[in-house]
Amino acid sequence: MSAIETFWHERKAAIIAAGVAVLAAASCLTVVDETTQAVIIRLGQPNRVVNRFEPKTDFGQTGAGIVLRIPFMEKVIEVDKRILDLDMERQQVLSADQRRLEVDAFARFRIIDPVRMVQTAGTTERVAEQLQPILNSALRQELGKRTFASLLTADRGRAMEQIREGLDREAREYGAQVIDVRIKRADLPEGSPLDSAFTRMATARQQEAATIRAQGQKQAQIISATAQAEASRTYADAFNKDPDFYDFYRAMRSYDAVFSRDDPQSSTSIVLSPDNEYLRQFKGK
């Protein structure tokens, strides 16, 4: 008989007892991960929560690690502590201006009351299943109050906040908190509705551009006329101070225009009498 067999026969009872003790100790211990909240159920009723989510507590300071439990009397239900995603199936929504929109949205939530979540839904997957139709309904109601054009402006953010608040009120019944709601896409359906919408938008932009150009031209004409009137008034005020100088100035401008030769090849001749009134400025005073 070998030494191992001899040891087994001599210490058989002690080895079995030690194994049973190890199994019993293992059944009394469970490890709770940092990303998990653990609800301890004793005889079918929630007894306590380990590693509960606390908004103002640093990560790793809420009690995760090894937890003791009573075998056969207590069981552990794990609840995700992280932020979870809720995707909405793409669906058609009718806007306030009777446009059918293809809407694709999602929400983010977390479990803040794991006991209520276990009592009402049981698992986080069930919470998501319960919240999805509520999100669909909230989107339909809120987007039905707004036009398609408003979804392209800052009003889209206000709509998302309204949807988030409504969904959050419903989520509290399941121990969840909705952190954010966002629309990934809100488009017109493919085909003739989309083409006609693009045509209307292009026509509206062209009309707006034409209106802006017409207003610009009108303002330019007003500014030009005002400037010309101001210049004429300035000239008139200046020349009225010395009418003789104004007459001399106009005569010099006229002589320059008539007698100057811009083209050296020109052979035009002008014949005037020395007594012609046109040449009176050459005679001096």
RACORCOR-V595252 format. One record per backbone hydrogen bond with DSSP energy under -1.0 kcal/mol. NH is the residue of the N-H (numbers start at 1). CO is the residue of the C=O. Records with the same first field share a line. If there is no record, write none. Layout:
NH: CO  CO
This chain:
6: 2
7: 3
8: 4
9: 5
10: 6
11: 7
15: 11
16: 12
17: 13
18: 14
19: 15
20: 16
21: 17
22: 18
23: 19
24: 20
25: 21
26: 22
27: 23
30: 67
32: 65
36: 33
37: 79
38: 50
39: 77
40: 48
41: 75
42: 45
43: 73
45: 42
47: 40
48: 40
50: 38
57: 54
61: 58
65: 32
67: 30
69: 28
73: 70
74: 70
75: 41
77: 39
79: 37
81: 35
84: 109
86: 107
88: 105
91: 103
93: 101
95: 99
96: 146
98: 95
101: 93
102: 187
103: 91
104: 185
106: 182
107: 86
108: 180
109: 84
110: 177
112: 175
113: 175
117: 113
118: 114
119: 115
120: 116
121: 117
122: 117
127: 123
128: 124
129: 125
130: 126
131: 127
132: 128
135: 131
136: 132
137: 133
138: 134
139: 135
140: 136
141: 137
142: 138
143: 139
144: 140
145: 142
146: 143
152: 149
153: 150
156: 153
158: 154
159: 155
160: 156
161: 157
162: 158
163: 159
164: 160
165: 161
166: 162
167: 163
168: 164
169: 165
170: 166
171: 167
172: 168
173: 170
174: 171
175: 172
176: 171
177: 110
179: 108
180: 108
182: 106
184: 104
185: 104
187: 102
195: 191
196: 192
197: 193
198: 194
199: 195
200: 196
201: 197
202: 198
203: 199
204: 200
205: 201
206: 202
207: 203
208: 204
209: 205
210: 206
211: 207
212: 208
213: 209
214: 210
215: 211
216: 212
217: 213
218: 214
219: 215
220: 216
221: 217
222: 218
223: 219
224: 220
225: 221
226: 222
227: 223
228: 224
229: 225
230: 226
231: 227
232: 228
233: 229
234: 230
235: 231
236: 232
237: 233
238: 234
239: 235
240: 236
242: 239
246: 242
247: 243
248: 244
249: 245
250: 246
251: 247
252: 248
253: 249
254: 250
255: 251
256: 252
257: 253
258: 254
259: 255
260: 256
266: 263
276: 273
279: 276
280: 277
282: 279
